[in-house]
Every structure is written in structure tokens, then in C-alpha cells.
């Protein structure tokens, strides 16, 4: 395996199954966007990506950076591939790249959710096609009523549409992880992303088995919540996973406006 051993601290599991790699490429949206690949590893997916588009790859492991620079010497010379050595989360503190891009990657499990949320919040990112652990993919792709429907599902639906592309067994990787993985696609349709809305969702799903009213009453006054629930025709016994994304946006707007009205009335 190119004399490189997977490093646990970087959550490395190298995707080796060519059938899965081809499925990822086939699922890519047809557009002129550049590709951003995070954690290219040994370059098994990269070699397919550079055949169809120009790629900016971000790799934190310096050993792998050297290997990739050698392996893709020709593509780097023709500017079909740019390799950025270092932590992508540090790079994201400014601007990741200065043009529209699609994120296509086999993401390290330990930072996958964080990276997807960053990409959802980045207006330059137009589509997200990533491999993550199956459990995480299902949360991003869930619909209201599903048991795993939660804050991640709602944030995703607020930005666009998500679908599972393919489930991937541990045998597709070297070394083999202990869990199943999945590739999923988010096609963004808007940049509706509000950190305060995200904070409200975290409160709403604090204890998913409790009622939404109970969870939200930790932050909002009960009489405001009762008024909002009535306006939206939501039962006070409703659980967080039973409320649709649009109702969460309405709930957010109404609680904020009523909260503000009460506050200004107190002055």
C-alpha cells in the first residue's frame, strides 16, 4: 500500500474499492464547478476526479502530501490538481478557494460532520458528495417522522436536498473500519444558514424523546411557546422529530419576534 500506513490520529481508512470510487464519480453533478477534495489519502479517488475536473485537494498528513505530490506530478504541473498541505479547518477560517466548488471526498469520520456543516455554510460550495459513516449519512438525509430526523437533517433541508447514493461495507477500505459507511449527495439550492437558528435546533433536540415544548422551554418563556405552537397548529405533546423543516423556521421567526415584542414592552 505505497509504503504508507494509515494513521489513527487522522482517522485514515483508505477507500480501495474501484466500483465504489466509480459510483462517486458517476454521482457528481454535471456542472463547471471546481472540485474540493478533503483528505485525499493515497489519491485513489483523486485519480478519478482529475480525469474529469480540476481539483483542489487538502491533506493534513505531511507524509501523504509528499506521496501525492510525487504521484500526481504531471497533473500538478498542468494545474489540473493543486495540493494544499495543512489543516482544512484552518484554511476555512478565511476563504477556502475563491470560486464556486463542489465538495467530493471520502471524509475522515472524526471531522466529517464539522466539515459538512462548514461546506453547507460556505456560499461558494454548491454541492456536497461525501462518504461518511452510515449513521451520520442517515442523519443528514432523514425526513420528518424518521427516528434519526434531527438538527442535521433540518440544516440540510434548509439549504437543499439530500439523498443516499450508496452504502459501503467495511471491506471496501484498507484498513477496514468496524462500521458501515455511505456516500450521500446534498444539492444546495440556497444559502439560508443562520447560526442562531442552528442554536435553536440544538436546544430543540437536546432530549429527542421529550416533547419539543419541554426542550424549548429551557430557553423560551412557556407562554410565548404556547402562543407560537397554537399559531402553527402544533400539539404541545409533539416530539422534535415529528415537526417539519418549514415549521421549525416559522417557530424560530415567531419566537424571536414575540420575544422581542415582550422585551421592548418591558422597557
SERO-4910 file (N, C-alpha, C, O; in steps of 0.05 Angstrom, whole numbers):
BEGIN
 pado doro    nc1    nc2    nc3   cac1   cac2   cac3    cc1    cc2    cc3    oc1    oc2    oc3
  Unk    A     17    -24      0      0      0      0     18     25      0     16     41     19
  Unk    A     34     28    -20     51     52    -25     69     58     -1     77     81      3
  Unk    A     75     38     16     93     41     39     82     62     59     98     73     75
  Unk    A     56     67     59     45     86     78     25     71     95      8     55     85
  Unk    A     27     74    121      9     61    140    -12     82    149     -5    105    154
  Unk    A    -37     73    150    -59     91    159    -53    100    188    -46     84    205
  Unk    A    -57    126    192    -52    137    219    -79    141    233    -97    155    223
  Unk    A    -81    130    257   -105    131    273   -113    160    280   -136    167    279
  Unk    A    -92    177    286    -98    204    295   -112    221    273   -125    240    280
  Unk    A   -109    213    248   -122    227    226   -147    211    216   -159    219    196
  Unk    A   -154    190    231   -178    175    223   -177    164    195   -197    164    181
  Unk    A   -153    154    187   -149    145    159   -159    117    154   -150     98    167
  Unk    A   -177    115    135   -185     89    124   -186     93     93   -202    108     83
  Unk    A   -167     81     79   -164     86     51   -185     70     35   -186     46     37
  Unk    A   -201     85     19   -221     72      2   -208     60    -23   -196     74    -39
  Unk    A   -209     33    -25   -195     19    -47   -214      7    -67   -204     -1    -89
  Unk    A   -239      5    -62   -258     -9    -79   -264      9   -104   -277     29   -101
  Unk    A   -255      0   -127   -258     16   -152   -287     20   -160   -295     40   -172
  Unk    A   -304      0   -154   -333      2   -160   -345     26   -145   -360     41   -157
  Unk    A   -338     28   -120   -349     50   -103   -337     76   -113   -352     96   -115
  Unk    A   -311     77   -119   -299    101   -129   -312    111   -155   -317    135   -158
  Unk    A   -319     92   -172   -332    100   -198   -361    110   -192   -370    129   -205
  Unk    A   -374     98   -172   -401    107   -166   -401    136   -155   -419    151   -161
  Unk    A   -380    143   -140   -378    170   -130   -375    189   -154   -389    210   -155
  Unk    A   -358    183   -173   -353    200   -196   -379    202   -213   -386    224   -223
  Unk    A   -393    180   -216   -418    180   -232   -440    197   -219   -457    208   -233
  Unk    A   -439    199   -192   -460    214   -178   -454    244   -177   -471    260   -168
  Unk    A   -431    252   -187   -424    281   -187   -442    297   -204   -448    290   -227
  Unk    A   -452    320   -194   -470    337   -210   -454    347   -235   -430    353   -234
  Unk    A   -469    350   -257   -457    358   -282   -456    388   -284   -476    401   -290
  Unk    A   -433    400   -279   -430    429   -279   -401    437   -284   -384    419   -288
  Unk    A   -395    462   -283   -367    472   -288   -352    478   -262   -331    490   -263
  Unk    A   -363    471   -239   -350    477   -214   -324    462   -210   -321    440   -219
  Unk    A   -306    475   -196   -281    462   -188   -289    441   -167   -310    443   -155
  Unk    A   -271    422   -162   -275    403   -141   -256    408   -118   -232    414   -122
  Unk    A   -267    407    -93   -250    407    -69   -251    379    -58   -273    368    -52
  Unk    A   -228    367    -54   -226    341    -41   -212    344    -14   -190    355    -13
  Unk    A   -224    334      7   -212    337     34   -203    309     43   -219    290     43
  Unk    A   -178    306     50   -167    280     58   -164    261     35   -176    240     36
  Unk    A   -149    269     14   -146    251    -10   -131    225     -4   -133    206    -20
  Unk    A   -117    224     19   -104    199     26    -83    190      6    -64    205      1
  Unk    A    -86    166     -5    -67    156    -25    -73    165    -53    -59    158    -72
  Unk    A    -95    180    -56   -102    191    -83   -119    172    -99   -121    175   -123
  Unk    A   -131    152    -86   -147    132   -101   -172    145   -114   -179    138   -136
  Unk    A   -185    164   -100   -207    178   -112   -197    201   -129   -208    207   -150
  Unk    A   -176    214   -120   -164    237   -135   -158    230   -164   -163    246   -182
  Unk    A   -148    205   -169   -140    198   -196   -165    197   -215   -163    202   -239
  Unk    A   -188    191   -204   -213    191   -220   -223    220   -223   -232    228   -245
  Unk    A   -220    236   -202   -230    264   -203   -215    281   -223   -227    296   -238
  Unk    A   -188    279   -223   -172    296   -241   -176    289   -271   -169    304   -288
  Unk    A   -188    266   -276   -195    258   -303   -218    275   -314   -221    279   -338
  Unk    A   -235    285   -296   -259    299   -305   -260    329   -298   -273    344   -312
  Unk    A   -245    337   -277   -246    365   -269   -219    373   -256   -202    356   -250
  Unk    A   -216    399   -252   -193    408   -237   -200    407   -207   -222    412   -199
  Unk    A   -180    399   -191   -184    392   -163   -165    408   -145   -142    411   -150
  Unk    A   -177    418   -123   -161    429   -100   -163    408    -78   -185    404    -67
  Unk    A   -141    395    -71   -141    375    -50   -127    385    -25   -106    396    -26
  Unk    A   -140    380     -2   -130    389     24   -122    364     40   -139    347     47
  Unk    A    -96    362     47    -86    339     62    -70    348     86    -51    364     83
  Unk    A    -78    338    110    -65    346    135    -39    330    140    -21    339    155
  Unk    A    -37    306    129    -15    288    134      9    294    116      6    291     91
  Unk    A     31    303    127     54    312    111     66    289     95     76    293     72
  Unk    A     65    264    106     76    241     91     59    236     65     70    231     44
  Unk    A     33    239     69     15    235     45     18    258     25     15    253      1
  Unk    A     22    282     35     26    305     18     50    299     -1     48    304    -26
  Unk    A     72    289     10     96    283     -6     89    262    -27     97    264    -50
  Unk    A     75    241    -18     68    219    -36     50    229    -59     54    222    -82
  Unk    A     30    246    -52     12    257    -73     26    275    -92     21    274   -116
  Unk    A     45    291    -82     60    309   -100     77    294   -120     80    302   -143
  Unk    A     86    271   -112    102    254   -130     84    239   -150     89    238   -174
  Unk    A     63    228   -139     44    212   -154     30    228   -176     25    218   -198
  Unk    A     24    253   -170      8    270   -189     25    293   -200     15    315   -204
  Unk    A     51    288   -204     69    308   -214     59    321   -239     59    346   -242
  Unk    A     50    305   -258     40    315   -284     16    333   -280     14    354   -292
  Unk    A     -4    323   -264    -29    338   -260    -24    365   -245    -37    385   -250
  Unk    A     -4    365   -227      3    389   -213     16    409   -232     11    433   -231
  Unk    A     33    399   -250     47    416   -269     27    429   -288     31    452   -296
  Unk    A      6    415   -296    -14    426   -314    -37    441   -299    -56    450   -312
  Unk    A    -34    444   -273    -53    458   -255    -81    444   -255   -101    456   -248
  Unk    A    -81    419   -263   -106    403   -260   -111    396   -231   -133    390   -223
  Unk    A    -89    395   -216    -90    389   -187    -73    409   -171    -50    414   -178
  Unk    A    -85    419   -149    -69    435   -130    -71    421   -103    -93    414    -94
  Unk    A    -49    416    -91    -49    402    -65    -42    423    -43    -21    436    -44
  Unk    A    -60    425    -23    -56    443     -1    -49    426     23    -65    410     33
  Unk    A    -25    429     34    -16    413     57    -22    429     82    -13    451     86
  Unk    A    -38    417     99    -46    431    124    -74    425    132    -89    411    117
  Unk    A    -83    436    154   -110    431    165   -130    447    149   -129    472    149
  Unk    A   -149    433    137   -170    447    121   -187    466    139   -196    487    129
  Unk    A   -191    459    164   -207    476    182   -193    503    187   -206    523    191
  Unk    A   -167    503    187   -151    528    190   -155    544    164   -158    568    165
  Unk    A   -153    530    141   -156    544    115   -184    556    113   -187    578    100
  Unk    A   -204    544    124   -231    553    122   -236    578    139   -257    591    136
  Unk    A   -218    586    156   -221    610    173   -222    634    155   -234    655    162
  Unk    A   -208    633    132   -211    655    113   -229    645     90   -252    638     96
  Unk    A   -219    643     66   -235    633     44   -221    608     33   -198    608     27
  Unk    A   -236    586     32   -224    560     24   -213    562     -4   -189    558     -7
  Unk    A   -229    568    -23   -220    575    -50   -237    598    -61   -259    602    -50
  Unk    A   -228    612    -81   -242    637    -89   -261    634   -112   -265    653   -127
  Unk    A   -272    609   -116   -292    605   -137   -312    584   -129   -308    570   -109
  Unk    A   -333    581   -145   -353    560   -139   -340    532   -140   -325    526   -157
  Unk    A   -348    516   -120   -337    489   -120   -357    468   -109   -377    475    -96
  Unk    A   -352    443   -116   -366    420   -104   -347    405    -86   -324    400    -94
  Unk    A   -356    398    -63   -340    382    -44   -345    352    -51   -367    343    -49
  Unk    A   -324    338    -59   -325    310    -65   -303    296    -49   -279    301    -54
  Unk    A   -310    279    -30   -289    268    -13   -298    243      3   -322    239      8
  Unk    A   -278    227     10   -282    206     30   -272    219     56   -248    220     61
  Unk    A   -290    228     73   -282    245     96   -274    228    120   -286    207    126
  Unk    A   -253    237    134   -246    223    159   -269    225    178   -281    247    182
  Unk    A   -277    203    191   -301    203    208   -300    224    230   -321    236    236
  Unk    A   -277    229    242   -276    245    266   -282    275    260   -289    289    279
  Unk    A   -279    284    235   -286    312    229   -307    315    208   -313    337    198
  Unk    A   -320    292    200   -338    293    177   -362    313    181   -367    329    164
  Unk    A   -375    311    204   -398    328    209   -390    358    209   -404    374    197
  Unk    A   -369    364    222   -358    391    223   -353    402    194   -360    425    188
  Unk    A   -341    386    178   -334    394    150   -359    398    134   -361    418    119
  Unk    A   -379    380    136   -403    383    121   -418    408    129   -429    423    112
  Unk    A   -419    414    155   -432    439    164   -418    464    154   -430    484    147
  Unk    A   -391    463    153   -375    485    142   -382    489    112   -386    511    103
  Unk    A   -384    467     97   -390    468     69   -418    478     64   -423    494     45
  Unk    A   -437    470     81   -465    480     79   -466    510     83   -482    524     71
  Unk    A   -449    520    101   -449    549    108   -433    565     88   -436    590     87
  Unk    A   -417    552     71   -400    566     52   -415    572     26   -421    553     12
  Unk    A   -421    597     20   -437    603     -4   -423    594    -30   -436    591    -51
  Unk    A   -396    591    -29   -382    583    -54   -385    552    -59   -381    543    -81
  Unk    A   -393    538    -38   -397    509    -42   -425    504    -52   -445    512    -40
  Unk    A   -427    491    -75   -453    487    -88   -465    459    -85   -490    456    -84
  Unk    A   -448    439    -82   -457    411    -78   -437    397    -60   -414    403    -59
  Unk    A   -448    377    -45   -432    362    -27   -436    332    -32   -458    322    -28
  Unk    A   -415    319    -41   -417    290    -47   -395    276    -31   -372    277    -38
  Unk    A   -403    264     -9   -383    254     10   -389    226     21   -412    217     21
  Unk    A   -368    212     28   -370    187     42   -365    191     72   -345    203     79
  Unk    A   -384    182     88   -381    184    117   -391    158    130   -400    140    115
  Unk    A   -391    156    156   -403    133    168   -433    133    163   -446    154    163
  Unk    A   -444    109    159   -472    106    151   -491    121    170   -510    135    161
  Unk    A   -486    119    195   -504    132    215   -505    162    212   -527    174    215
  Unk    A   -483    174    205   -482    203    200   -496    210    174   -512    230    173
  Unk    A   -491    195    153   -505    199    127   -535    199    131   -549    215    119
  Unk    A   -545    179    146   -574    176    150   -585    201    165   -608    209    159
  Unk    A   -570    213    183   -580    237    197   -583    260    178   -602    275    179
  Unk    A   -563    264    160   -564    286    141   -587    282    121   -599    302    111
  Unk    A   -594    257    115   -613    251     94   -642    246    104   -660    241     89
  Unk    A   -645    246    131   -671    239    143   -693    259    137   -688    282    131
  Unk    A   -718    249    139   -742    266    135   -758    266    161   -756    248    178
  Unk    A   -775    286    164   -791    288    189   -807    263    193   -818    251    174
  Unk    A   -808    254    218   -821    229    225   -801    206    228   -806    187    243
  Unk    A   -778    207    214   -758    187    217   -746    190    245   -743    212    255
  Unk    A   -739    168    257   -728    169    284   -702    185    286   -696    198    306
  Unk    A   -686    184    264   -660    198    265   -662    227    254   -642    241    252
  Unk    A   -686    236    248   -690    264    238   -683    283    261   -693    280    283
  Unk    A   -665    301    255   -656    319    276   -644    345    265   -651    353    243
  Unk    A   -628    358    281   -617    384    274   -602    383    247   -605    401    230
  Unk    A   -586    362    243   -570    360    218   -589    357    194   -583    368    172
  Unk    A   -611    342    197   -630    339    175   -642    365    167   -645    372    143
  Unk    A   -650    381    187   -663    407    183   -645    427    171   -652    442    153
  Unk    A   -620    428    180   -600    447    169   -596    440    139   -594    458    123
  Unk    A   -594    414    133   -591    405    105   -615    413     88   -611    424     67
  Unk    A   -639    407     98   -663    414     82   -667    444     79   -679    453     60
  Unk    A   -655    459     97   -657    488     95   -639    498     72   -644    520     61
  Unk    A   -619    483     65   -600    491     44   -606    478     17   -599    488     -4
  Unk    A   -618    454     18   -622    439     -7   -634    412     -3   -650    408     16
  Unk    A   -627    393    -20   -638    366    -19   -616    346    -16   -594    349    -27
  Unk    A   -621    325      1   -601    305      6   -611    277     -2   -635    272      2
  Unk    A   -593    261    -12   -602    233    -17   -578    214    -14   -555    221    -20
  Unk    A   -583    190     -4   -562    169     -2   -556    159    -30   -574    153    -46
  Unk    A   -531    157    -37   -522    147    -63   -517    117    -62   -527    102    -78
  Unk    A   -500    109    -42   -494     80    -40   -483     74    -12   -469     90      0
  Unk    A   -491     51     -1   -480     42     24   -454     27     18   -452     13     -2
  Unk    A   -435     30     36   -408     18     31   -399      1     54   -399     11     77
  Unk    A   -393    -25     49   -385    -42     71   -356    -37     80   -341    -25     65
  Unk    A   -348    -46    104   -321    -43    114   -299    -54     95   -277    -45     94
  Unk    A   -307    -76     80   -288    -89     62   -278    -71     39   -259    -78     25
  Unk    A   -291    -48     35   -282    -30     13   -258    -14     21   -246      0      4
  Unk    A   -250    -15     47   -228      1     57   -204    -15     66   -205    -39     71
  Unk    A   -181      0     67   -157    -11     80   -146     10     98   -140     32     89
  Unk    A   -143      6    124   -153    -17    139   -184    -16    141   -196      5    136
  Unk    A   -196    -38    147   -225    -39    148   -235    -26    174   -227    -33    196
  Unk    A   -254     -7    172   -267      4    196   -286    -17    208   -292    -37    196
  Unk    A   -295    -11    232   -313    -30    246   -343    -25    238   -360    -40    246
  Unk    A   -348     -4    223   -376      4    217   -380      7    187   -361     10    172
  Unk    A   -406      8    180   -413     13    152   -410     42    145   -413     59    163
  Unk    A   -406     48    120   -404     76    110   -425     80     89   -439     62     81
  Unk    A   -427    105     80   -446    111     58   -437    136     44   -426    155     56
  Unk    A   -443    137     18   -438    161      2   -466    175      0   -486    163     -5
  Unk    A   -466    201      5   -491    216      1   -485    243    -12   -463    253    -11
  Unk    A   -506    253    -25   -504    278    -40   -523    299    -30   -547    294    -26
  Unk    A   -513    323    -25   -530    346    -19   -527    366    -42   -506    375    -48
  Unk    A   -550    372    -55   -550    392    -77   -562    417    -65   -585    419    -59
  Unk    A   -544    437    -62   -553    462    -49   -570    479    -67   -564    482    -91
  Unk    A   -591    491    -55   -609    508    -71   -610    536    -60   -619    555    -73
  Unk    A   -600    539    -35   -600    566    -23   -577    567     -2   -566    547      5
  Unk    A   -571    592      6   -551    595     27   -564    604     53   -553    620     68
  Unk    A   -588    594     57   -603    602     82   -590    587    106   -595    564    111
  Unk    A   -572    602    119   -557    590    141   -554    610    163   -542    631    158
  Unk    A   -565    605    186   -565    624    208   -556    610    233   -568    590    242
  Unk    A   -534    620    245   -523    607    268   -542    606    292   -542    587    307
  Unk    A   -559    627    294   -579    628    316   -600    607    312   -610    594    331
  Unk    A   -608    602    287   -627    581    280   -615    554    288   -629    537    299
  Unk    A   -590    551    281   -576    525    288   -575    521    318   -579    499    328
  Unk    A   -571    543    333   -571    541    362   -598    533    373   -600    517    392
  Unk    A   -619    544    361   -646    536    370   -651    507    365   -664    493    381
  Unk    A   -642    497    342   -646    468    335   -632    450    356   -642    429    363
  Unk    A   -608    459    364   -593    442    384   -609    440    410   -610    419    422
  Unk    A   -622    462    417   -639    462    441   -664    444    437   -671    428    454
  Unk    A   -676    447    413   -700    431    406   -695    401    408   -713    386    415
  Unk    A   -671    393    401   -665    364    401   -647    355    424   -635    334    423
  Unk    A   -646    372    445   -629    365    468   -636    337    479   -618    321    483
  Unk    A   -661    333    483   -671    306    492   -693    298    473   -716    304    477
  Unk    A   -685    283    451   -704    277    430   -729    262    439   -750    264    425
  Unk    A   -728    248    461   -752    232    470   -772    250    485   -795    242    489
  Unk    A   -762    273    494   -781    291    508   -796    308    487   -789    307    464
  Unk    A   -816    322    496   -832    338    477   -815    362    469   -797    371    483
  Unk    A   -822    372    445   -809    396    435   -814    420    454   -795    436    459
  Unk    A   -838    422    464   -845    443    483   -826    442    508   -816    463    516
  Unk    A   -822    419    518   -806    415    542   -777    424    537   -765    438    552
  Unk    A   -766    415    514   -738    422    507   -735    453    503   -716    465    513
  Unk    A   -754    465    488   -751    493    482   -756    511    506   -747    534    508
  Unk    A   -772    501    525   -778    517    549   -753    522    567   -754    538    585
  Unk    A   -731    509    561   -706    514    575   -695    541    567   -679    553    581
  Unk    A   -704    551    543   -693    577    533   -715    598    529   -710    622    534
  Unk    A   -739    589    521   -761    608    516   -782    607    538   -786    587    551
  Unk    A   -795    630    542   -817    631    561   -840    613    552   -846    611    528
  Unk    A   -853    599    571   -873    579    564   -897    592    550   -908    581    531
  Unk    A   -905    616    559   -929    629    547   -924    637    518   -942    637    501
  Unk    A   -898    644    512   -891    650    484   -893    625    467   -904    625    445
  Unk    A   -882    603    478   -883    578    463   -911    568    458   -918    559    437
  Unk    A   -928    571    478   -956    563    475   -970    579    453   -985    568    437
  Unk    A   -964    604    452   -976    622    431   -966    613    403   -982    612    385
  Unk    A   -940    608    401   -928    600    375   -938    573    367   -945    569    343
  Unk    A   -939    554    385   -949    527    378   -978    528    368   -986    515    349
  Unk    A   -994    546    381  -1022    549    372  -1024    560    344  -1039    551    328
  Unk    A  -1007    581    339  -1007    593    312   -999    573    291  -1010    575    268
  Unk    A   -981    555    297   -972    535    277   -987    509    278   -981    490    264
  Unk    A  -1008    508    295  -1025    484    298  -1008    460    306  -1012    438    296
  Unk    A   -988    464    324   -971    443    334   -982    434    361   -986    450    379
  Unk    A   -985    408    364   -994    397    390   -972    401    410   -948    398    404
  Unk    A   -979    407    435   -959    411    456   -944    385    463   -924    386    477
  Unk    A   -955    363    454   -943    337    461   -924    327    438   -913    306    440
  Unk    A   -922    343    417   -906    335    393   -877    332    400   -866    347    416
  Unk    A   -864    312    389   -836    306    393   -819    321    372   -830    327    350
  Unk    A   -794    327    378   -778    343    359   -776    332    331   -776    347    312
  Unk    A   -774    304    328   -771    292    302   -796    292    285   -796    284    262
  Unk    A   -819    301    297   -845    300    283   -852    327    270   -872    329    257
  Unk    A   -834    347    273   -840    374    263   -823    378    238   -799    372    237
  Unk    A   -836    388    216   -822    392    191   -804    416    191   -806    434    208
  Unk    A   -786    417    172   -766    439    170   -779    466    168   -770    485    181
  Unk    A   -800    469    151   -813    496    148   -825    505    174   -823    529    181
  Unk    A   -836    486    189   -848    494    215   -826    503    235   -831    520    251
  Unk    A   -802    490    233   -780    499    250   -772    528    244   -766    544    262
  Unk    A   -772    535    218   -765    562    210   -786    582    220   -780    604    230
  Unk    A   -812    574    218   -833    591    227   -832    594    258   -835    616    268
  Unk    A   -826    572    271   -824    572    300   -802    591    309   -804    606    328
  Unk    A   -780    590    295   -756    607    301   -763    636    298   -758    653    315
  Unk    A   -776    643    275   -784    671    269   -804    681    290   -800    703    300
  Unk    A   -824    665    296   -845    674    314   -835    677    343   -842    697    356
  Unk    A   -819    658    352   -809    660    380   -791    685    382   -791    698    403
  Unk    A   -775    690    362   -757    714    362   -773    740    362   -767    758    377
  Unk    A   -794    741    345   -809    766    343   -826    770    369   -827    793    378
  Unk    A   -838    749    379   -853    752    404   -835    758    428   -842    774    445
  Unk    A   -812    745    428   -792    751    449   -784    780    448   -782    793    469
  Unk    A   -778    790    424   -771    818    420   -792    837    428   -787    858    440
  Unk    A   -817    830    421   -840    847    428   -843    849    458   -847    871    469
  Unk    A   -841    826    472   -844    826    501   -821    842    514   -826    857    533
  Unk    A   -797    839    503   -774    853    515   -777    883    512   -772    898    531
  Unk    A   -786    892    488   -789    921    484   -812    932    500   -811    955    508
  Unk    A   -832    915    505   -855    923    522   -847    927    551   -860    942    565
  Unk    A   -826    913    559   -818    914    588   -802    940    593   -801    949    616
  Unk    A   -791    952    572   -774    976    576   -791   1000    583   -780   1022    588
***
